Amino acid sequence: MENKKLDIALLILRAGLAIVFLLFGYQKLSNPSQTSAEIQLLLNLGIGAVAAINFYLGLTEIIVALALLFGIKVRLFGIVGAFLTASFLASFLFKFGLSINPDLYRDVGLTAIGLALAILGAGKYSWDRT
């Protein structure tokens, strides 16, 4: 019975993180001017480089989302997801410093979910079934 609960919990974590990455990726690809401006604000790069980063980051987020949703290579994509969310958090902290903005610290929870999936795997309800 305990393994069934763990498998359901892993499915819920995968689906939740997948939805977040689908929305992040969709936003970057459907409204590139907004997210490109945010990337430029953080990195101070030229427009061409920022547009490329925005596009490939959006694609990466969609790929991570689909892999997590279907349970494909979840340990790998859990690490990738954790790295992405941790790097988003770190870039904001380096640029603006500590603040009490709760939107900023949601990435702490998302990073923890990615790390948990990287450690525990996909569970029974997945393509990989690990």
Secondary structure as UniProt FT lines:
FT   HELIX           2..30
FT   HELIX           32..43
FT   HELIX           47..70
FT   HELIX           74..96
FT   HELIX           102..120
//
